Every structure is written in structure tokens, then in C-alpha cells.
Amino acid sequence: MCGIAGFYSRGAQGNKVQAPEETIRKMAGSMGHRGPDGEGTWLDPDAGLAFGHRRLAIIDLSPAGRQPMISSCNRYVMILNGEIYNFNELRNDLEKEGRCFRGHSDAEAALEAMAAWGFKQALLRFIGMFALAVWDREERVLKLARDRLGEKPLYYGLVKGVFVFASELKALRQFPLFAPTVDRNSLALFLRHNYIPAPYTIYEGVYKLGAGQVLSVDGGCYTDLPRPEPYWSAKEIVERGLSQPAPDNEQAAVQQMHELLKDAVRIRMRSDVPLGVFLSGGIDSTLVTALMQTQSSRPVRSFTIGFREEQFNEAKYASRIAGHLGTAHTELFATPQDALDVIPKLPDIYDEPFADSSAIPTYLVSRLTRQHVTVALSGDGGDELFGGYNRYLWCHTLGRWVRRIPRPARRTMQAALKTLPAAAWDGMRVLRVQSLADKVQKISEILPLENTPELYGALISQWKRPCEIAVGSREPLTAVTDPACRLEETDGIEWMMYTDLRSYLPDDILVKMDRASMASSLEGRAVYLDHRVVESAWRMPLSLKIRGKTTKWTLRKILSSYVPTRLVERPKMGFGIPLHQWLRGPLKAWAQELLDEKRLKREGFFEPSQITVRWREHLSGRRNWHYSLWVILMFQAWRERWM
């Protein structure tokens, strides 16, 4: 796990980078948290190219593992962020072909694989998470690539004709003449999603390389960026899985997935530094922990964070599971002040507006874990692949219920629900339903909708019409809103899982984990995102993922071999914080300053009227608008820090 940065100025209409070595050191140095164990640079002055690298040493701690790295044939130079887990197997094949090695790092195996088999062919043989750049000294071509599921980040753009790239946006800000401008269209996307989906970023002219994509940059004179190309497509994998499912053999399918997950865990336990696991006590992390412990000769180090607020606390469940599995367990109970102290750090950790509030506990558990180990396995991806989110069941059930009602009747019902003020619903205490007004509001919004994509889009949108809030914006289409992204085979639960795989997973969940862990110089490894697991999961019928109201059926079946059902059978909990309470309490003054109506009007990014209404309703306790307000607050905090 590392940080990479670089620039390529040849053909930039004569624009040469002044002090290139100092520039690349500054770019890489801004990401010291991603690589505290070493730094390196490599320059080709004739090509106008520079590579910078910050190292977090995981495999081969010797100088032989340092980057930038030059291939044994002297043709290729590479910088890589991430891990290639099957490096031993790659190395064995390469040595049979006569390739020589100086060390035993995964980076060297990846570089020699590309030199021996070609760039794309090597990528397809990698099992891992990575973002990398390779310079072909013979053909004078720079190539970038990102792993299949988008675990590792890679940003790029043009600055005065110079191609620049890095693991984090803060590195691009170190490049001379970089003058960032807020992309108002991306701001509209942020208001809808809580995050900015790839390929967009908060800056005009700067992009994220998409998951499973490569980008080739030659030395020609250009004013436009080259177009990325896929080497692996989630859409193709999903469509193939739905059209060509595995034979209908329940026992064989569960056993195959069991073996795949065991191997995914096995190769992710390869490390020359201490290793552990995030254990929340849920299905996904418990299974990862169990598979680790069965393949370890000593107790696995497991880590959990807990909260005193009962509805947010998973520590007690994790502790029971750790006791049953025999792990060496560590837990931290975070106080509200611990969490509040993280909030001012969020703009620096994430570089662009990011409004998933679970980023706070994720950072806290990463910081705790790094005090003991350098690598931690996680259960990220299990929900998206095996149908774990409650919204899958909700959308499916609500969709069937809504479609039974004739459209005119639905519109009449919606109008009636909207005429009653929130206070009227709050007065119905006898119903004993928490946040009744909020629930009624959601129901009124979904009544006119006709299909699952529309229903899903409404439920995940923080602001339903973001262009009314983001001044001067025009919202681009995304995997959630673009009809072209819909699967021909289904618009049901599979469509939601596929959409999460393409957008929510890489642009929210994996961004959260990467930045939170890297801010603490900790490497996180996601077992379920082994591409072999992903491809096999999409060949399984939906009935092996969701059965009745039981989600993640296959994972539960596998887990029952290791842990008693009573230890994991409980309602799903989000990894959250009591944000709605904090905005009325310890965060009130901070939020009030950032949401001040005159300030919003003066700064010119938001139309303040709807924001002000929601803030007042939230403070009064009549409604809970904490999620939609948090989006605004995270942009305001980011802008205050960076712009």
C-alpha cells in the first residue's frame, strides 16, 4: 500500500515543468501518510516524465522492494499502489520463463509480468487491489491502470497541457500552475449521492480513473485527455452471470463459494508485517475472521470499535464472536468527543466533499488497529454481492405494493399525505412509530414511481432535485440515473446490487475505507472483492443470496460451520453515529455558522431557502434532516479548508 504521483509534459506545447525533481517530491510528499516507510523518484528529462512514490512496506521490507522500479529488461518503469496477492504464483510462472528477480516483492512480480506477457494480459492475471503507472521507455507511452473493483484510487487531469496523476487530489494541488475550480455539476452529483461518482471529481478538468480501466498517454501534442478503456467490465460479468447461471445445485454452489473465500483469505494473509481483521460482529466480518483463524497457527488479531449509545454499538456482539473463535481481540469504546474531534480532519482525509458519516467510526477503528498491526482484512463487498442491504428487500416489497395501486389513486394519496404538516404526524404518539413524519414523507415520494430503478434512486438521493440547490449546475447521468445502465434481464434486486457494485461500492464504501485506513498508514484488504468471488457470486441464483426475508443466505450457510447461529442472528446495524442528535447538540454552533443563510447566499454555491427550512425543522425536532444537511455541511467544511 503506497501513494503514487507523476506528470508527463512532453508534447505540452513547449511547456516544460520547472524544477521537476522538486515538484515530484512535493507531490509524493503530500501523501506521506500513505507511505511512511520510504520515498522514491524517477525522472526521464528527455520525455518530460517524472514518477514519485511513497512506500508503506508490506511485502519484502528490504531495499529490493523500493519504487519506482525498473524491469529486469530495463524497458519498463513502474510505480504501484496496492497489493498483488498472487505474486508468488506469478513469480513461479515467470521464473519458468527465464525471468530474473532481485527481491521477492509483489510489485516486482507485477512489473515482470507486464514485461513478459504484455500490459493488459498481465492485469488480467493479477488478483489484487492496485492503481499503477508504467512507462514504456521503448515506445514512449505512459499507461495507467486501476483494479477491477476500484479499491485503490487514481486521479488524473491536464494542467496547462501537462498530464498529471496521483493517488490523492492533494498531490495534484502541489503541481505548479494547478488552479482548481469547483465543478458545479459534480456538486449536484454530491448532493444526490453523498459522494461524487467516477469519473467526476469536485474539480473541473480532473477525473477519477474508473474501476477496471486503463489509460494510455503517448507523447503527442494534445489539448484533450485520452479516453479510458476497460480491461474488465462489471456490466459484462453481471450480464453473463444472469444469462449463463451456474447449474442449479445448491450444495455445490455453496461449497464452491466456501473454497473460493478460503483461498481469497489465504492469499490476503500474505504479509511481512503484523496482520489483523476488522470484526464488527456482522455476517461478513465474522466469516472473514473465522476463515482467517482456521488458516492461522496463532490467534488472529481482531479489532472492534464500540459506542455507548446502544443503537450504534456492535462491540458486544463482536466480543462474543471473538471469544468463540479464539481471536486476540481489542476493542475501543469511542466517546462522542472522540468522534467530534475527527470532523475537522475530514476535509484533509478525503480531499473532496464526502458525506458518508460512517467515515468517522471507520477512521477511529483504523487508528486503533494501526496501533497494533499494519494490515487488516475487512468484510467490505459482502452486502453488494450477496444481497445484504435492507433497501434491497424494502425496494422489492414496496415496489410490488405500490404497483398494485392504480396510478391516479397513488397521486391522490400522495397529495393527501403532503397536505398534512409534519406536526400533525408527530402528534400521533399513540401509533408508537419513531420519526413517523419522516416515514410518511418517504412514502409520499415513492407513490408515483413506476419501477425499481426509480424507487431505488428516490431512496438513495439525499436531495431529490439537486440542481435546485446547487447554483448553476447541470447534473450528469450516472449508473443510478442513466437508463442506458439498466440491465436488460432485470430491473429488480439484481439491478440494485449491480448498481451498487458500479457506484456505491467503489465511490463510497471503498473510498471511505481507503482514505480512513491510509490516513492512519494502515492497509485494508477486502476479501469479498477478489474478482473470482465476484464473478462466481454473479453466477449464483438470487435464491442463494436472498431467501424470503433472509439476506446473504449463502454466507450464513458457510458461517454456520464455524459459529453458532445464535451469535450472528440479529437485525442488521449500520456503522453509524448519532448524527441527528449531535446536530442539535455539540455540533449545533459549528453547523449554524456553515449553514448561515446570508453566508450561503454570499458564497454562491447553494440556493439557501430549502436548506434553511430543513435546518430549522431539524433543530425543532419536528423532522430529522441530518443526512441531507450533512451533505451541505461536508461541502462547506471542505470548501473552507481547500478553496
C-alpha positions in Angstrom: 0.0 0.0 0.0 1.5 3.3 -1.1 0.9 6.6 -2.7 1.9 7.3 -6.3 2.2 10.6 -8.3 3.6 11.7 -11.6 3.5 14.0 -14.6 4.2 13.8 -18.3 5.0 17.1 -20.1 6.3 16.1 -23.5 4.2 17.5 -26.3 2.7 20.0 -24.0 3.1 22.8 -26.5 6.6 23.5 -25.2 5.5 23.8 -21.6 8.3 22.2 -19.5 7.9 21.8 -15.8 10.4 23.9 -13.8 12.3 22.1 -11.1 10.8 18.7 -12.0 12.5 16.8 -9.2 11.4 19.2 -6.5 7.9 19.2 -7.9 7.5 15.4 -7.9 8.9 15.2 -4.4 6.4 17.7 -3.2 3.6 15.8 -4.9 4.6 12.5 -3.4 5.5 14.1 -0.1 1.9 15.4 0.4 0.9 11.7 0.7 3.4 10.7 3.4 0.6 9.1 5.4 0.1 6.6 2.6 3.7 5.6 2.7 5.7 6.5 5.9 8.4 3.9 5.3 10.2 5.4 2.3 10.1 7.6 -0.7 11.5 7.5 -4.2 11.5 9.4 -7.5 12.5 8.6 -11.1 12.8 11.1 -13.9 13.2 10.9 -17.7 14.2 14.5 -18.6 14.1 13.9 -22.3 10.5 12.6 -22.1 9.4 15.3 -19.6 8.2 12.5 -17.3 8.5 12.1 -13.5 7.4 9.4 -11.1 7.1 9.8 -7.3 6.3 7.1 -4.7 5.7 6.9 -1.0 6.1 3.4 0.5 4.2 1.5 3.1 6.4 -1.6 3.3 4.2 -4.8 3.5 5.9 -7.4 1.3 9.8 -7.5 1.0 10.8 -4.9 3.5 14.3 -4.7 2.0 15.6 -2.1 -0.4 14.7 -4.5 -3.3 11.1 -3.6 -2.7 11.6 0.1 -3.3 9.8 2.0 -6.0 9.9 3.4 -8.7 11.1 0.1 -10.0 12.8 -0.8 -13.3 12.1 -4.2 -15.0 15.0 -6.6 -15.5 14.9 -6.0 -19.2 15.4 -2.3 -18.5 12.4 -1.3 -20.7 9.7 -0.6 -18.2 9.5 1.7 -15.1 6.6 1.3 -12.7 5.0 2.8 -9.6 2.2 0.8 -7.9 -0.2 1.4 -5.0 -1.8 -1.6 -3.6 -1.1 -5.4 -3.4 -0.9 -8.2 -5.9 -1.9 -11.1 -3.7 -1.0 -13.9 -6.1 2.6 -12.6 -6.6 4.1 -16.0 -5.6 2.2 -17.8 -8.3 3.0 -15.2 -10.9 6.7 -15.3 -9.9 6.8 -19.1 -10.2 5.4 -18.9 -13.8 7.8 -16.1 -14.7 10.9 -17.9 -13.4 9.9 -20.9 -15.6 10.1 -18.5 -18.5 13.6 -17.3 -17.5 12.7 -14.0 -15.8 15.2 -12.9 -13.1 14.3 -11.3 -9.7 16.2 -9.1 -7.4 13.8 -9.4 -4.4 10.5 -11.0 -3.5 8.0 -8.1 -3.6 4.6 -8.3 -5.2 5.5 -5.1 -7.1 8.4 -6.8 -8.8 6.3 -9.8 -9.8 3.7 -7.4 -11.3 6.3 -5.5 -13.3 8.0 -8.6 -14.7 4.6 -10.0 -15.6 3.8 -6.9 -17.7 7.3 -7.1 -19.3 6.8 -10.7 -20.1 3.1 -11.0 -21.1 2.1 -7.5 -22.1 0.2 -4.8 -20.1 -3.4 -6.0 -20.4 -2.7 -9.7 -20.3 -0.7 -9.2 -17.0 -3.6 -7.2 -15.5 -6.0 -10.0 -16.2 -3.7 -12.4 -14.3 -3.5 -10.2 -11.2 -5.5 -11.0 -8.1 -5.3 -7.8 -6.1 -6.1 -4.2 -5.5 -4.0 -1.7 -7.3 -3.5 1.6 -9.1 -0.4 1.8 -11.1 1.6 3.7 -13.7 4.0 2.1 -16.2 6.4 4.0 -18.5 7.4 2.1 -21.7 10.9 3.5 -22.4 10.9 2.0 -25.9 7.5 3.0 -27.2 7.5 6.2 -25.1 4.0 5.5 -23.8 2.7 6.1 -20.2 0.0 3.6 -19.1 -2.2 3.8 -16.0 -4.5 1.1 -14.6 -6.9 0.6 -11.7 -8.0 -2.7 -10.2 -11.2 -4.3 -11.3 -13.5 -3.2 -8.4 -11.9 0.2 -7.7 -10.3 -0.5 -4.3 -7.3 1.8 -5.0 -7.8 5.4 -6.2 -6.2 7.2 -9.2 -6.9 10.8 -10.2 -5.7 12.5 -13.4 -6.0 15.6 -15.5 -4.3 18.2 -17.6 -2.6 21.3 -16.1 -1.5 23.8 -18.8 -1.1 20.9 -21.2 0.8 18.7 -18.8 -0.7 15.3 -17.9 -0.7 14.8 -14.1 -1.9 11.9 -11.9 -1.8 10.9 -8.3 -3.4 8.7 -5.6 -5.0 11.7 -3.9 -6.1 15.1 -5.0 -3.9 16.9 -2.5 -0.9 15.7 -4.6 -2.2 17.4 -7.7 -2.5 20.6 -5.8 1.3 20.6 -5.3 1.8 20.8 -9.1 2.8 24.3 -10.3 0.0 26.2 -12.1 -2.7 23.9 -10.8 -5.6 26.3 -10.2 -8.6 24.3 -9.1 -12.2 25.4 -9.9 -15.2 23.8 -8.3 -17.2 21.7 -10.8 -20.8 22.7 -10.0 -22.1 19.7 -12.0 -20.2 17.4 -9.6 -21.6 19.4 -6.7 -25.1 18.4 -7.9 -24.0 14.7 -8.0 -22.7 15.1 -4.5 -26.0 16.4 -3.2 -27.7 13.4 -4.6 -25.3 10.6 -3.7 -23.3 11.7 -0.6 -20.2 11.2 -2.8 -19.0 12.2 -6.3 -19.3 9.2 -8.6 -16.4 8.4 -11.0 -15.3 9.7 -13.4 -16.1 13.0 -11.9 -14.3 14.9 -9.1 -15.1 18.2 -7.3 -12.6 20.0 -9.6 -13.2 20.9 -13.2 -10.9 19.0 -15.6 -9.8 16.4 -13.0 -11.1 12.9 -13.2 -11.1 9.5 -11.4 -9.9 6.6 -13.5 -12.8 4.1 -13.4 -12.6 0.6 -11.8 -11.2 -1.9 -14.3 -9.9 0.7 -16.7 -6.6 1.6 -18.4 -5.5 4.9 -19.8 -2.7 5.3 -22.3 -0.9 8.6 -22.8 1.5 9.0 -25.7 4.0 11.8 -26.4 1.9 13.6 -29.0 0.8 17.2 -28.6 -2.7 17.2 -27.1 -5.1 19.5 -25.5 -7.8 16.9 -24.7 -7.4 13.9 -22.4 -7.3 10.4 -23.8 -10.3 8.2 -23.3 -10.0 5.3 -20.7 -10.7 1.8 -21.9 -12.0 -1.2 -19.8 -9.9 -4.3 -19.4 -12.6 -5.8 -17.1 -16.3 -4.9 -17.1 -18.6 -5.3 -14.2 -21.6 -5.0 -16.6 -20.3 -7.8 -18.7 -19.7 -10.0 -15.7 -23.2 -9.3 -14.3 -25.0 -9.9 -17.7 -23.0 -13.1 -18.3 -23.9 -14.3 -14.8 -27.6 -13.6 -15.3 -27.8 -15.1 -18.8 -25.5 -18.1 -18.1 -26.0 -19.0 -14.4 -24.3 -21.9 -12.8 -26.1 -25.3 -12.8 -28.9 -25.4 -10.2 -27.0 -27.3 -7.5 -27.4 -25.6 -4.1 -24.8 -27.7 -2.2 -22.2 -27.5 -5.0 -22.7 -23.7 -5.3 -22.2 -23.2 -1.5 -19.2 -25.4 -1.4 -17.6 -23.7 -4.4 -18.1 -20.3 -2.7 -16.7 -21.6 0.5 -13.5 -22.8 -1.2 -13.1 -19.5 -3.1 -13.5 -17.4 0.1 -11.0 -19.6 1.9 -8.4 -19.0 -0.9 -9.2 -15.3 -1.0 -8.5 -15.1 2.7 -5.4 -17.3 2.4 -3.6 -15.1 -0.2 -4.7 -11.9 1.6 -2.9 -13.2 4.8 0.4 -12.9 3.0 2.4 -10.2 4.8 5.8 -9.5 6.1 4.3 -7.2 8.8 1.7 -7.8 11.6 -1.8 -8.5 10.3 -5.3 -8.5 11.8 -9.0 -8.2 10.9 -11.9 -5.7 11.4 -14.6 -7.5 13.4 -17.9 -5.8 13.7 -19.8 -9.0 14.7 -21.9 -9.0 11.5 -22.1 -11.8 8.9 -19.4 -10.5 6.6 -16.6 -9.7 9.0 -17.4 -12.8 11.2 -16.9 -15.1 8.2 -13.7 -13.4 7.2 -12.4 -13.7 10.8 -13.4 -17.4 11.0 -11.7 -18.2 7.7 -8.6 -16.4 8.9 -8.5 -18.2 12.2 -8.8 -21.7 10.7 -5.8 -20.9 8.5 -3.6 -19.4 11.2 -1.3 -21.1 13.7 -1.9 -18.4 16.3 -4.8 -16.3 17.5 -5.8 -13.7 14.8 -5.7 -10.1 16.0 -9.3 -8.7 15.7 -10.4 -5.1 16.3 -13.8 -3.5 17.0 -15.0 -0.1 17.9 -18.0 0.4 20.2 -20.3 3.3 21.2 -22.1 3.9 24.5 -25.3 4.6 22.5 -26.9 1.2 22.3 -28.4 1.6 18.9 -24.9 2.1 17.4 -23.0 -0.3 19.4 -21.8 -3.6 17.9 -18.9 -4.3 20.2 -20.8 -6.7 22.5 -21.6 -8.9 19.5 -18.0 -8.8 18.2 -16.7 -9.7 21.6 -18.8 -12.8 21.9 -17.7 -14.0 18.4 -14.1 -13.3 19.2 -14.4 -15.4 22.3 -15.9 -18.3 20.4 -13.3 -18.1 17.6 -10.4 -17.6 20.0 -9.0 -14.4 18.5 -6.8 -11.9 20.3 -9.5 -9.2 20.5 -9.1 -5.5 21.0 -11.9 -3.0 21.3 -12.2 0.7 21.8 -15.2 2.5 23.1 -15.3 5.8 21.4 -16.8 8.8 23.2 -18.8 11.4 21.4 -15.8 13.7 21.8 -13.6 11.2 20.0 -15.9 11.3 17.1 -16.4 15.0 17.2 -12.6 15.5 17.1 -12.5 13.7 13.8 -14.8 16.0 12.0 -12.3 18.9 11.4 -9.9 16.3 9.8 -12.4 15.0 7.2 -11.6 17.6 4.5 -7.9 16.7 4.7 -8.5 12.9 4.8 -10.9 12.8 1.9 -9.6 15.7 -0.3 -13.1 16.3 -1.8 -16.5 16.5 -0.3 -17.6 13.2 1.2 -20.7 12.8 3.3 -20.9 9.2 4.5 -21.0 9.9 8.2 -19.7 6.3 8.9 -16.3 7.7 7.7 -15.9 8.9 11.4 -16.1 5.5 13.1 -14.1 3.9 10.2 -11.3 6.3 10.8 -11.4 5.7 14.6 -11.2 1.9 14.2 -8.4 2.2 11.6 -6.5 4.4 14.0 -7.0 1.9 16.8 -6.0 -1.0 14.6 -2.8 0.7 13.3 -1.5 0.8 16.9 -1.2 -3.0 16.8 -0.9 -4.1 13.1 -0.1 -2.7 9.7 -2.6 -4.8 7.6 -6.3 -5.5 8.3 -8.7 -7.7 6.4 -12.3 -6.4 6.0 -15.8 -7.6 5.0 -16.4 -4.9 2.5 -18.3 -6.0 -0.5 -20.4 -8.8 1.1 -23.6 -6.7 1.1 -23.4 -5.8 -2.6 -22.6 -9.3 -3.8 -24.9 -11.4 -1.5 -27.9 -9.1 -1.1 -27.2 -7.8 2.4 -28.7 -4.3 2.3 -32.1 -3.7 3.8 -33.0 -1.5 0.9 -33.0 -4.5 -1.5 -35.9 -6.0 0.4 -37.6 -2.7 1.0 -37.5 -1.6 -2.6 -38.7 -5.0 -3.8 -41.6 -5.2 -1.3 -42.6 -1.5 -1.7 -42.4 -1.7 -5.4 -44.8 -4.6 -5.6 -47.1 -2.9 -3.1 -47.1 0.4 -4.9 -47.7 -1.1 -8.4 -50.9 -2.8 -7.2 -52.5 0.7 -6.7 -53.7 2.4 -9.9 -51.7 5.5 -10.8 -54.5 8.0 -10.3 -55.2 6.7 -6.8 -51.5 6.9 -6.0 -51.4 10.6 -7.0 -54.4 11.3 -4.9 -52.8 9.6 -1.9 -49.6 11.5 -2.4 -51.4 14.8 -2.5 -53.3 13.9 0.7 -50.2 12.9 2.6 -48.4 16.1 1.6 -51.2 18.4 2.8 -50.8 17.3 6.4 -47.9 19.2 8.2 -45.2 17.2 10.0 -46.6 18.4 13.3 -49.8 16.5 12.7 -48.0 13.2 12.3 -45.8 13.9 15.3 -48.9 14.3 17.3 -50.0 10.7 16.7 -47.9 9.4 19.5 -50.4 6.6 20.1 -49.0 4.8 17.0 -45.6 4.5 18.7 -43.7 4.8 15.4 -40.4 6.7 15.6 -39.9 9.5 13.1 -43.4 8.9 11.7 -43.3 12.2 9.8 -40.1 11.2 8.1 -41.5 7.8 7.1 -44.7 9.3 5.7 -42.6 11.8 3.7 -40.7 8.9 2.1 -43.9 7.0 1.3 -45.4 10.1 -0.4 -42.3 10.4 -2.5 -42.3 6.9 -3.8 -46.1 6.6 -4.6 -45.9 8.0 -8.2 -42.8 5.9 -9.1 -43.2 3.1 -11.7 -40.2 0.8 -11.4 -37.4 -0.4 -9.2 -34.7 2.0 -10.6 -36.9 5.0 -9.9 -37.7 3.7 -6.5 -34.1 3.0 -5.7 -33.0 6.4 -7.0 -35.5 8.1 -4.8 -34.4 6.2 -1.6 -30.7 6.8 -2.1 -31.0 10.5 -3.0 -30.2 13.0 -0.3 -31.7 15.8 -2.3 -34.3 14.7 -4.9 -33.7 17.7 -7.2 -30.1 18.7 -6.5 -29.9 21.3 -9.4 -32.5 23.4 -7.5 -30.0 23.6 -4.6 -26.6 23.7 -6.4 -26.5 27.0 -8.2 -25.6 26.9 -11.9 -25.4 23.1 -12.0 -26.5 20.5 -14.5 -26.5 17.0 -13.2 -24.6 14.4 -15.3 -26.0 11.0 -15.8 -24.6 8.2 -13.6 -25.0 4.4 -13.1 -28.0 5.3 -10.9 -29.8 7.8 -13.2 -28.8 6.8 -16.7 -31.4 4.5 -18.4 -28.6 3.1 -20.6 -27.1 1.5 -17.4 -30.1 -0.7 -16.8 -29.8 -4.4 -17.2 -32.0 -6.0 -19.9 -32.6 -9.1 -17.8 -34.0 -7.4 -14.7 -34.9 -4.1 -13.0 -35.3 -5.8 -9.6 -33.0 -6.7 -6.8 -30.2 -7.7 -9.2 -30.3 -4.3 -10.8 -29.9 -2.7 -7.4 -27.0 -5.0 -6.5 -25.4 -4.3 -9.8 -25.8 -0.5 -9.5 -24.2 -0.6 -6.0 -21.3 -2.7 -7.4 -20.7 0.0 -10.0 -21.2 3.2 -8.0 -21.9 3.0 -4.2 -19.2 0.3 -3.6 -16.2 2.0 -5.4 -17.2 5.6 -4.9 -18.4 5.5 -1.3 -17.5 2.3 0.6 -14.1 1.8 -0.9 -13.2 5.5 -0.8 -14.2 5.5 2.9 -12.0 2.5 3.7 -9.0 3.6 1.6 -8.8 7.2 3.0 -9.7 6.3 6.6 -7.1 3.4 6.7 -4.4 5.3 4.8 -4.8 8.3 7.0 -3.5 6.0 9.7 -0.9 4.3 7.4 -2.9 1.1 7.7 -3.5 -1.3 4.7 -7.1 -2.6 4.4 -7.8 -5.8 2.3 -11.3 -6.6 1.2 -11.8 -10.4 0.9 -15.1 -10.4 -0.9 -13.7 -8.2 -3.7 -11.5 -10.9 -5.0 -12.7 -10.9 -8.6 -13.0 -14.7 -8.6 -15.5 -14.4 -5.8 -17.4 -11.5 -7.6 -17.7 -13.5 -10.8 -18.8 -16.7 -9.1 -21.3 -14.8 -7.0 -23.0 -13.3 -10.1 -23.5 -16.8 -11.5 -25.4 -17.9 -8.4 -29.2 -17.6 -8.5 -30.8 -14.9 -6.4 -32.4 -17.5 -4.2 -28.9 -18.4 -2.8 -28.5 -14.8 -1.7 -31.9 -13.7 -0.5 -34.4 -16.4 0.6 -37.6 -14.9 1.9 -36.6 -12.2 4.3 -33.1 -13.8 4.9 -30.3 -11.9 3.3 -26.8 -13.3 2.5 -28.2 -16.8 2.6 -25.0 -18.5 1.2 -22.7 -16.6 3.6 -24.9 -17.6 6.5 -24.8 -21.2 5.4 -21.0 -21.2 5.2 -20.7 -19.4 8.5 -22.8 -22.0 10.3 -19.8 -24.3 10.0 -17.8 -22.0 12.3 -20.1 -20.0 14.5 -23.4 -20.9 16.2 -26.3 -19.1 14.5 -27.4 -17.5 17.8 -24.2 -15.4 17.8 -24.9 -13.7 14.5 -28.7 -13.8 14.0 -29.8 -10.2 14.8 -31.1 -7.2 12.8 -28.6 -5.5 10.5 -26.9 -2.5 12.1 -25.3 0.3 10.1 -21.8 1.5 11.1 -23.1 4.9 12.2 -23.1 7.7 14.7 -26.0 9.6 16.4 -25.6 12.4 13.9 -29.2 13.6 14.3 -28.7 14.3 18.0 -25.2 15.9 17.6 -26.5 18.4 15.1 -29.0 19.6 17.8 -26.3 19.5 20.5 -22.5 19.6 20.3 -22.4 20.3 16.6 -25.1 23.0 16.5 -22.9 26.1 16.7 -20.5 24.7 14.0 -23.3 23.8 11.7 -25.1 27.1 12.3 -22.1 29.0 11.1 -21.7 26.9 7.9 -25.4 26.9 7.1 -26.0 30.6 7.8 -28.4 31.8 5.1 -26.5 35.1 4.3 -23.2 33.2 4.1 -24.7 30.6 1.7 -26.1 33.4 -0.5 -22.8 35.3 -0.5 -20.7 32.3 -1.4 -23.0 31.5 -4.3 -22.8 27.7 -4.4 -26.2 26.9 -2.9 -29.7 28.3 -3.1 -30.3 28.6 0.7 -34.1 28.7 1.1 -34.7 24.9 1.2 -31.6 24.4 3.3 -32.7 26.9 5.8 -36.2 25.3 6.1 -34.7 21.9 6.7 -32.2 23.3 9.3 -35.0 24.9 11.3 -37.2 21.9 11.1 -34.3 19.7 12.3 -33.4 21.9 15.2 -37.1 22.0 16.3 -37.1 18.2 16.4 -40.1 18.1 14.0 -38.1 16.3 11.3 -34.8 14.5 11.0 -32.9 16.1 8.1 -29.5 15.1 9.3 -28.4 13.3 6.2 -29.3 15.9 3.7 -27.9 18.7 5.9 -24.6 16.7 6.4 -24.1 16.8 2.7 -24.2 20.6 2.7 -22.0 20.8 5.8 -19.4 18.5 4.3 -19.1 20.7 1.2 -18.9 23.8 3.3 -16.2 22.3 5.6 -14.3 21.1 2.5 -14.5 24.5 0.8 -13.4 26.3 3.9 -10.3 24.1 4.0 -9.3 23.9 0.4 -10.8 26.8 -1.6 
